Amino acid sequence: MELHCFGESGNAYKVALMLNLTGQDWRPVYVDFFNGATRTPEFRKLNEMGEVPVLVDEGEVLTQSGNILYHLVGKTGQMGGATPAEQKEVWRWVLWDNHKLSGQAGTCRFLANFLAPEKRPEGVIPFLQGRLKAAYMVLDQHLKGRDWIVGTSPTVADLSCCGYLFYPEPFGFSRADWPHIDAWLNRIAALPGWKHPYDLMPGNPSDRA
């Protein structure tokens, strides 16, 4: 399998992490996002939405991280939930993450770190940080007394929700403020095959320094 990605993308990281944790045969294909690669006609033929991740699996082209994660659940039989009830709960948390956590964390982190200060829309970063604080609170309280978001083993709910939380760039998230999230991230990082996003995919802010 080929994963079109770049290291700074938390959404691509979710998929790369699942590929690694489930022992798949895959390779990353670097997408030079910061030099406009996703806006080229060639990339738009691959994904009309102009986004990573894009997974190519035996000629099938899949986009959107949640969709790809569920494709991999079906392909591998792993990380989808142990029972029908758990499977529905996993899907609920993936949807929550896309709407409440990753969708806002990705935008906030981009504005705070990768956009020139003079181009940052006034007031947007604090607004997003306020909404993210509410999401962190939900996740931290849910993880109290639990090792994983759903059930007794890691699922794609965990991989989806952790997507942006391992990155070092400041965007208003501090693990020290959220002890249950912090412990959960440590459990994820202890899984065989785990790697930091900048070690798992090509592309790093230091490349542009």
Rosetta blueprint (number, residue, H / E / L):
1 M L
2 E E
3 L E
4 H E
5 C E
6 F L
7 G L
8 E L
9 S L
10 G H
11 N H
12 A H
13 Y H
14 K H
15 V H
16 A H
17 L H
18 M H
19 L H
20 N H
21 L H
22 T L
23 G L
24 Q L
25 D L
26 W L
27 R E
28 P E
29 V E
30 Y E
31 V L
32 D L
33 F H
34 F H
35 N H
36 G L
37 A H
38 T H
39 R H
40 T L
41 P H
42 E H
43 F H
44 R H
45 K H
46 L H
47 N L
48 E L
49 M L
50 G L
51 E L
52 V L
53 P L
54 V E
55 L E
56 V E
57 D E
58 E L
59 G L
60 E E
61 V E
62 L E
63 T E
64 Q L
65 S H
66 G H
67 N H
68 I H
69 L H
70 Y H
71 H H
72 L H
73 V H
74 G H
75 K H
76 T H
77 G L
78 Q L
79 M L
80 G L
81 G L
82 A L
83 T L
84 P H
85 A H
86 E H
87 Q H
88 K H
89 E H
90 V H
91 W H
92 R H
93 W H
94 V H
95 L H
96 W H
97 D H
98 N H
99 H H
100 K H
101 L H
102 S H
103 G H
104 Q H
105 A H
106 G H
107 T H
108 C H
109 R H
110 F H
111 L H
112 A H
113 N H
114 F L
115 L L
116 A L
117 P H
118 E H
119 K H
120 R L
121 P L
122 E L
123 G L
124 V H
125 I H
126 P H
127 F H
128 L H
129 Q H
130 G H
131 R H
132 L H
133 K H
134 A H
135 A H
136 Y H
137 M H
138 V H
139 L H
140 D H
141 Q H
142 H H
143 L H
144 K L
145 G L
146 R L
147 D L
148 W L
149 I L
150 V L
151 G L
152 T L
153 S L
154 P L
155 T L
156 V H
157 A H
158 D H
159 L H
160 S H
161 C H
162 C L
163 G L
164 Y L
165 L L
166 F L
167 Y L
168 P L
169 E L
170 P L
171 F L
172 G L
173 F L
174 S L
175 R H
176 A H
177 D H
178 W L
179 P H
180 H H
181 I H
182 D H
183 A H
184 W H
185 L H
186 N H
187 R H
188 I H
189 A H
190 A L
191 L L
192 P L
193 G L
194 W L
195 K L
196 H L
197 P H
198 Y H
199 D H
200 L H
201 M L
202 P L
203 G L
204 N L
205 P H
206 S H
207 D H
208 R H
209 A L
